[in-house]
Amino acid sequence: MLDLALGFIIGAAFAALVESLASNVLMQFVGAIFGKPDFTELVFTVNEAEIKYGAFLTDFVGFLLMALVLFGIVKLLKKAGLGNFRAQGQRECPFCKEFVSVDALKCRHCTADIDPDQLEEEDLEILEARRRTGEK
C-alpha cells in the first residue's frame, strides 16, 4: 500500500514537472513563433454568443506539447534501458498448455519455439533466424 502511495506522489510531481516544461518552455517557443503564447483572446460571435475558440486552441497546443514531452521521455527511458517496457500478461503454450509470457519466443516449460502474440523490435532478428533455419 505504501508503494502505491509513493508511486502516486511521485507521479503527481512528475506530471507537474512535465506540465511546467510544456507550459513554461515549449509554449514560449510557440509564442515566439506566432507572436503570443496565449490564444484565449481569440473569439468569434454568432447570434450574440461568443465562441472562444482561442481558449480551446491554447489548451489543444498545450496538450500536444505535453504529449510530445511525455513521448520523448518514455523513448529516452526505453533507450537507456530503465523501466519495464516488456509486454505484460500470459497465454497458454500451444504444446504443453502451461502459461508463458505473451511475448515469449520459447516456452520455459517444454522449450518449444512459439510465435509471440506481441512482437518487440529485438525479437525480429530471432524470428527471422528461426524462419531461415526452418526453410533449409
C-alpha positions as CSV (number, residue, x, y, z in Angstrom):
1,M,0.0,0.0,0.0
2,L,2.9,2.3,0.8
3,D,4.4,1.6,-2.7
4,L,1.2,2.7,-4.3
5,A,1.1,5.9,-2.3
6,L,4.7,6.7,-3.1
7,G,4.1,6.0,-6.8
8,F,1.1,8.3,-6.8
9,I,3.0,11.1,-5.1
10,I,6.0,10.8,-7.5
11,G,3.6,10.6,-10.4
12,A,1.9,13.8,-9.4
13,A,5.2,15.6,-9.0
14,F,6.4,14.2,-12.4
15,A,3.1,15.4,-14.0
16,A,3.7,18.9,-12.6
17,L,7.2,18.9,-14.0
18,V,6.1,17.8,-17.5
19,E,3.3,20.4,-17.4
20,S,5.8,23.1,-16.4
21,L,8.1,22.1,-19.3
22,A,5.2,22.2,-21.8
23,S,3.7,25.4,-20.5
24,N,6.7,27.5,-19.5
25,V,9.3,26.4,-22.1
26,L,7.6,24.9,-25.2
27,M,4.6,27.2,-25.2
28,Q,7.0,30.2,-25.1
29,F,8.5,28.9,-28.3
30,V,5.0,28.8,-29.8
31,G,4.6,32.4,-28.6
32,A,7.9,33.4,-30.2
33,I,6.8,31.9,-33.5
34,F,3.2,33.1,-33.6
35,G,3.6,36.3,-31.6
36,K,1.9,35.3,-28.3
37,P,1.8,32.1,-26.3
38,D,-1.8,32.5,-25.2
39,F,-4.7,32.5,-27.8
40,T,-7.5,32.9,-25.3
41,E,-8.5,36.3,-26.6
42,L,-9.4,34.8,-30.0
43,V,-13.2,34.7,-30.2
44,F,-15.9,35.0,-32.8
45,T,-19.6,35.9,-32.3
46,V,-22.6,34.0,-33.6
47,N,-26.0,35.5,-32.7
48,E,-24.5,37.4,-29.7
49,A,-22.9,34.3,-28.3
50,E,-19.1,34.3,-28.0
51,I,-17.3,31.2,-29.3
52,K,-14.0,31.1,-27.5
53,Y,-12.0,29.0,-29.9
54,G,-8.8,30.6,-28.8
55,A,-9.0,29.0,-25.3
56,F,-9.6,25.6,-27.0
57,L,-6.6,26.3,-29.3
58,T,-4.4,27.2,-26.4
59,D,-5.4,24.0,-24.5
60,F,-5.0,21.9,-27.6
61,V,-1.5,23.1,-28.3
62,G,-0.6,22.6,-24.6
63,F,-1.9,19.1,-24.7
64,L,0.1,18.3,-27.9
65,L,3.3,19.7,-26.4
66,M,2.8,17.8,-23.2
67,A,2.1,14.6,-25.1
68,L,5.3,15.2,-27.2
69,V,7.3,15.7,-24.0
70,L,6.0,12.5,-22.4
71,F,6.6,10.6,-25.6
72,G,10.2,11.8,-25.7
73,I,10.8,10.9,-22.0
74,V,9.4,7.4,-22.5
75,K,11.6,6.9,-25.6
76,L,14.7,8.1,-23.6
77,L,13.9,5.8,-20.7
78,K,13.4,2.9,-23.1
79,K,16.6,3.6,-24.9
80,A,18.5,3.9,-21.6
81,G,17.1,0.5,-20.5
82,L,15.3,1.9,-17.5
83,G,11.9,0.6,-16.5
84,N,9.9,-2.4,-17.5
85,F,8.6,-1.8,-21.0
86,R,8.0,-5.5,-21.9
87,A,4.5,-6.8,-22.6
88,Q,2.5,-7.8,-19.6
89,G,0.2,-10.8,-19.5
90,Q,0.2,-14.5,-20.1
91,R,-1.1,-17.0,-22.6
92,E,-1.0,-20.8,-23.0
93,C,1.8,-22.6,-24.7
94,P,0.2,-24.5,-27.7
95,F,2.3,-27.6,-27.0
96,C,2.3,-28.1,-23.2
97,K,-0.6,-25.8,-22.2
98,E,1.5,-24.1,-19.5
99,F,1.3,-20.4,-19.1
100,V,4.0,-18.3,-20.7
101,S,4.5,-14.5,-21.3
102,V,2.6,-13.0,-24.2
103,D,6.0,-12.0,-25.8
104,A,7.8,-15.3,-25.2
105,L,9.7,-16.9,-28.1
106,K,10.4,-20.2,-26.4
107,C,8.3,-22.0,-23.8
108,R,10.1,-22.1,-20.5
109,H,8.4,-25.4,-19.6
110,C,8.7,-27.6,-22.7
111,T,11.3,-25.4,-24.6
112,A,9.2,-25.4,-27.8
113,D,9.6,-22.5,-30.2
114,I,6.4,-20.4,-30.1
115,D,5.4,-17.3,-32.0
116,P,4.8,-14.3,-29.7
117,D,1.4,-12.6,-29.6
118,Q,3.2,-9.2,-29.3
119,L,6.5,-8.5,-31.1
120,E,9.3,-6.4,-29.7
121,E,11.9,-4.8,-32.0
122,E,14.7,-7.0,-30.7
123,D,12.7,-10.2,-31.3
124,L,12.6,-9.6,-35.1
125,E,16.1,-10.9,-35.6
126,I,15.4,-14.1,-33.7
127,L,12.3,-14.8,-35.6
128,E,14.0,-14.1,-39.0
129,A,16.8,-16.5,-38.0
130,R,14.3,-19.1,-36.9
131,R,12.4,-18.8,-40.3
132,R,15.7,-19.1,-42.3
133,T,16.8,-22.3,-40.5
134,G,13.2,-23.7,-40.9
135,E,13.4,-23.1,-44.7
136,K,16.6,-25.2,-45.1
